């Protein structure tokens, strides 16, 4: 199936594309279960059936840090680690640029004071060039593999120190810190060059390489690795960066960023996380209001949520720009059949409620009353007969 002819070569056109954590993971007592049975298809094909849940539901939010049953690993006198979910591949070396999500609590009060998942913006950390208050976090990250999630116990000496934090008033002096950390991935760069130090071309190029790596990994069915590459590509195209771009540079950046969002939306539909898929499609449509793929996939997600009216609007608008597309026609036909089935079901329900009332059955009367009526009838008959004779 095709949506508006040929796809951009930079985009995987299937709805099986691996997801890049479009929704921030939430606190949980353990890692999500992974069940991958995703079919690899042609790049231009949109497939919406027979794809298993890949990453499970994101961890559910909780009042405090996750409870972890794994063994405590001592990384430093003041840094300990418990693995929540195993990662893969190599560990980052010094001066690697790491991309990670984390939550932070004070150990004694369990008060959460920072959350990059909530902000939907991964942290970029160059190992060996981190801020002083991030020293303990950097030690923990340097021991992790891509995709790994862990709970770090950091002593105050490698955290916010004797004075506490001015930026986070809830971090008192000499407060030990708990970090729930997920290492998305990292760039091995000897000089430790951060995104902020890159030129526009360098950032767009780095994001594009990540995206292409993600596409290749997806084709090899390495879904988790592909997801990390996609999210790192998006991290290079943050809002602060996009806000500064105009003209051809903005077009170059969107040519990388939008396909990533579309691929994420396609995979989110497979994960049955339809609200997140709608969000990613809406991001693309905010930049390109006539993007047929975004309209199609948002319509698909809305239809799965039962939002048939707005789903139909998306499909009809998509058909306006791709009138010959069979996938769009199929979805519209499915919506029509669904509406018809709902109407028939409602008709049957209302028929039982408001249908014709059954005929009342004659009630058997008392035999004495019937006898009395018979006698009255007989008396009346005799009376009329005698009167006729008299006349």
C-alpha positions in Angstrom: 0.0 0.0 0.0 1.2 3.5 -0.8 0.5 6.8 0.6 0.9 9.6 -2.0 3.3 7.7 -4.2 7.0 7.2 -3.3 8.2 7.8 0.2 11.1 10.0 1.2 14.2 7.9 1.1 15.0 9.1 4.6 11.8 7.7 6.0 10.8 4.1 6.7 7.3 4.2 5.2 5.9 1.3 7.2 3.9 1.5 10.3 6.2 -1.1 11.8 8.9 1.5 12.3 10.5 1.3 15.8 9.3 3.7 18.4 11.6 6.3 19.9 10.1 6.8 23.4 7.5 9.3 22.2 6.0 9.2 25.6 8.3 9.6 28.5 8.7 6.4 30.5 7.2 6.6 34.0 8.2 5.3 37.4 7.9 1.6 37.8 9.0 -1.2 39.9 10.7 -3.0 37.0 11.4 -3.0 33.3 8.7 -3.5 30.7 8.3 -6.8 29.0 9.6 -7.1 25.5 7.7 -9.2 23.0 8.9 -8.6 19.4 7.3 -10.3 16.5 7.4 -7.4 14.0 7.3 -8.1 10.3 9.8 -6.4 8.0 8.2 -5.1 4.9 8.9 -3.0 1.9 9.9 0.6 2.8 6.9 2.1 0.9 4.3 -0.2 2.4 1.9 0.7 5.2 1.0 -2.3 7.3 -1.4 -2.1 10.1 -2.0 -5.7 11.2 -0.1 -8.6 12.7 2.5 -6.7 14.7 3.1 -7.6 18.3 3.6 -5.3 21.2 7.2 -4.4 21.3 8.0 -2.5 24.5 5.0 -3.1 26.7 3.3 -0.3 28.4 5.5 2.4 29.8 6.2 2.2 33.5 3.4 3.6 35.6 4.0 6.8 37.6 4.5 6.4 41.3 4.9 8.6 44.3 8.6 7.8 44.8 11.5 6.0 43.2 11.0 2.5 41.8 11.5 -0.5 44.1 14.3 -2.6 42.6 15.1 -6.1 43.7 18.4 -6.6 41.8 21.8 -6.7 43.5 23.6 -3.5 44.5 26.7 -2.9 42.4 29.4 -0.6 44.0 30.8 1.8 41.3 32.5 4.2 43.7 32.6 4.8 47.4 29.7 7.2 47.0 27.9 5.7 43.9 26.0 2.4 43.8 23.8 1.0 41.1 20.9 -1.4 40.8 19.9 -2.5 37.3 16.2 -2.2 36.4 16.5 -3.2 32.7 19.6 -4.7 31.0 21.1 -2.8 28.1 23.2 -4.0 25.1 26.4 -3.2 23.4 29.4 -1.3 24.7 29.7 1.2 27.5 30.6 4.8 26.8 34.2 6.0 27.4 35.5 9.3 28.6 34.4 12.3 26.5 31.5 10.3 25.0 28.4 12.4 24.4 25.6 10.5 26.2 21.9 11.1 25.8 19.8 10.0 28.7 16.6 10.5 30.6 16.5 10.6 34.4 14.4 11.3 37.5 15.9 12.5 40.7 14.8 12.3 44.3 16.3 13.2 47.6 17.0 9.9 49.4 15.6 10.8 52.8 12.4 12.6 51.9 11.8 10.8 48.5 10.9 14.2 47.0 11.3 14.3 43.2 13.0 17.5 42.1 13.9 16.8 38.5 12.4 14.8 35.6 13.6 15.0 32.0 10.9 12.6 30.9 8.3 15.0 32.1 10.1 17.8 30.2 10.3 15.5 27.1 13.9 16.6 26.6 16.8 14.1 27.0 19.8 15.3 28.9 23.1 15.6 26.9 26.0 14.7 29.2 29.7 14.7 28.0 31.5 12.3 30.3 34.5 14.0 31.8 33.0 17.4 31.2 30.0 17.2 33.4 28.9 19.8 36.0 30.2 19.3 39.5 26.7 18.3 40.8 26.5 15.7 38.0 29.7 13.9 39.0 27.9 11.0 40.7 25.4 10.7 37.8 28.2 10.6 35.3 30.0 7.8 37.1 26.8 5.8 37.0 26.2 6.5 33.3 29.7 5.5 32.4 28.9 2.0 33.7 25.7 1.6 31.7 25.0 0.2 28.2 22.7 1.7 25.6 19.1 0.9 26.6 20.0 0.1 30.2 17.8 1.5 33.0 19.1 1.7 36.5 18.6 3.2 39.9 21.7 5.1 41.1 22.4 5.9 44.8 24.7 8.9 44.9 26.2 10.4 48.0 25.9 14.1 48.7 29.7 14.6 48.1 29.2 13.8 44.4 25.8 15.5 44.2 24.8 19.0 45.4 27.3 19.0 48.2 27.2 20.8 51.6 25.2 23.7 50.3 22.4 21.9 48.6 20.9 23.3 45.4 19.9 26.9 44.6 18.1 25.8 41.4 16.2 23.0 43.3 15.2 24.4 46.8 13.8 21.0 47.7 17.4 19.6 47.7 18.7 20.4 51.2 22.4 20.6 52.2 24.2 17.3 52.3 21.4 15.4 50.6 22.0 12.0 49.1 20.4 11.6 45.7 18.5 8.7 44.0 18.5 8.7 40.2 16.4 6.6 37.9 18.4 6.7 34.7 17.9 5.4 31.2 20.9 5.7 28.8 19.4 6.2 25.3 22.7 6.0 23.5 26.0 7.8 23.1 28.4 9.2 20.6 32.1 8.2 20.9 33.9 11.5 20.2 37.4 11.9 21.4 37.1 15.7 21.8 33.8 15.4 23.6 32.0 17.9 21.3 28.6 18.7 22.6 25.6 19.7 20.4 25.9 23.3 21.5 29.4 23.5 20.1 28.4 22.0 16.7 27.5 24.1 13.6 24.0 23.8 12.1 25.3 21.5 9.4 27.1 19.2 11.9 24.0 18.8 14.0 21.7 18.1 11.1 24.3 15.7 9.7 24.6 13.9 13.1 20.9 13.6 13.4 20.6 12.2 9.8 23.2 9.6 10.5 21.3 8.5 13.6 18.1 8.3 11.7 19.7 6.2 8.9 21.3 3.9 11.5 17.9 3.5 13.0 16.4 2.5 9.7 19.1 0.0 9.1 18.7 -1.5 12.6 14.9 -1.7 12.1 15.4 -3.7 8.8 17.5 -6.1 10.8 14.7 -6.4 13.4 16.9 -4.8 16.1 14.0 -2.8 17.4 15.4 -1.5 20.7 18.6 -0.3 19.1 16.7 1.4 16.3 14.5 3.2 18.8 17.6 4.6 20.6 19.0 5.9 17.3 15.7 7.6 16.4 15.4 9.3 19.8 19.0 10.6 19.6 18.2 12.0 16.1 15.3 13.9 17.6 17.5 15.1 20.5 19.7 16.9 17.9 16.6 18.6 16.6 15.4 20.1 19.9 13.0 23.0 20.1 15.7 25.4 21.1 17.7 24.5 18.0 14.7 24.6 15.6 13.6 28.0 16.9 16.9 29.5 15.6 16.6 28.1 12.1 15.2 29.9 9.1 15.1 29.3 5.3 17.1 26.4 3.8 18.5 25.4 7.2 15.1 24.9 8.7 14.0 22.9 5.6 17.1 20.7 6.0 16.4 20.1 9.7 12.7 19.3 9.0 13.6 16.8 6.3 15.3 14.8 9.1 13.0 15.5 12.0 9.6 14.9 10.4 10.3 11.4 9.1 11.5 10.5 12.6 8.2 11.6 14.1 6.2 9.8 11.4 8.2 6.6 12.0 7.6 6.9 15.7 3.9 7.4 15.1 3.7 4.3 12.9 5.3 2.2 15.6 3.2 3.7 18.4 0.1 2.5 16.5 1.5 -1.0 16.7 2.2 -0.6 20.4 -1.5 0.4 20.8 -0.3 3.8 22.3 -2.6 5.8 20.1 -2.6 9.0 22.1 1.2 9.2 21.7 0.9 8.5 17.9 -1.6 11.3 17.6 0.9 13.6 19.3 3.7 12.8 16.9 1.5 13.2 13.9 0.3 16.6 15.2 3.9 17.7 15.5 4.5 17.0 11.8 1.2 18.7 10.8 2.1 21.8 12.8 5.1 22.2 10.4 3.5 20.7 7.3 -0.3 20.9 7.4 -0.7 18.9 4.2 1.5 16.0 5.1 -0.6 13.0 3.9 1.3 10.4 6.0 0.7 12.4 9.2 -3.0 12.8 8.4 -3.4 9.1 7.6 -1.6 7.9 10.7 -3.3 10.3 13.0 -6.7 9.2 11.5 -5.7 5.6 12.1 -4.9 6.3 15.7 -8.1 8.2 16.3 -10.1 5.5 14.7 -8.6 2.9 17.1 -9.6 5.2 20.0 -13.2 5.3 18.7 -12.9 9.0 17.7 -14.6 8.3 14.4 -15.7 11.8 13.5 -12.2 13.4 13.7 -10.6 10.2 12.2 -12.9 10.6 9.2 -11.9 14.2 8.9 -8.2 13.2 8.7 -8.9 10.5 6.1 -11.0 12.8 4.0 -8.4 15.5 4.0 -5.7 13.0 3.2 -7.8 11.7 0.3 -8.0 15.2 -1.0 -4.2 15.2 -1.6 -4.0 11.5 -2.5 -7.3 10.6 -4.2 -6.1 7.3 -5.6 -4.6 5.9 -2.5 -6.1 2.5 -1.6 -5.1 2.6 2.1 -7.0 5.7 2.7 -10.1 4.4 0.8 -9.9 1.2 2.9 -9.9 3.1 6.2 -12.8 5.2 5.1 -14.7 2.1 4.1 -13.9 0.4 7.4 -15.3 3.5 9.3 -18.5 3.4 7.2 -18.9 -0.3 8.0 -18.2 0.3 11.7 -20.9 3.1 11.7 -23.3 0.8 10.0 -22.7 -2.0 12.5 -23.2 0.4 15.4 -26.4 1.7 13.9 -27.8 -1.9 13.5 -26.9 -2.8 17.0 -28.6 0.3 18.4 -31.6 -0.4 16.2 -31.9 -3.9 17.8 -31.6 -2.4 21.3 -34.2 0.3 20.7 -36.5 -2.3 19.0 -36.6 -4.2 22.2 -37.3 -1.1 24.3 -39.8 0.7 22.1 -41.3 -2.2 20.1 -45.1 -2.9 19.8 -46.7 -3.9 23.1 -48.0 -7.5 23.2 -51.8 -8.0 23.0 -53.4 -8.3 26.5 -54.7 -11.8 27.3 -58.3 -12.0 28.4 -58.5 -12.5 32.1 -60.8 -15.3 33.4 -63.7 -13.8 35.4 -65.5 -15.2 38.5 -68.2 -17.8 37.6 -70.7 -16.3 39.9 -70.5 -13.0 38.0 -70.9 -14.8 34.7 -73.9 -16.6 36.0 -75.5 -13.4 37.2 -75.0 -11.8 33.8 -76.7 -14.8 32.2 -79.7 -14.6 34.5 -80.0 -10.8 33.8 -79.9 -11.5 30.1 -82.5 -14.2 30.4 -84.8 -12.0 32.5 -84.5 -9.1 30.1 -85.3 -11.5 27.2 -88.5 -12.8 28.9 -89.6 -9.3 29.8 -89.3 -8.1 26.3 -91.2 -11.2 25.1 -94.2 -10.7 27.4 -94.3 -7.0 26.5 -94.5 -7.8 22.8 -97.4 -10.2 23.5 -99.3 -7.6 25.5 -99.0 -5.1 22.7 
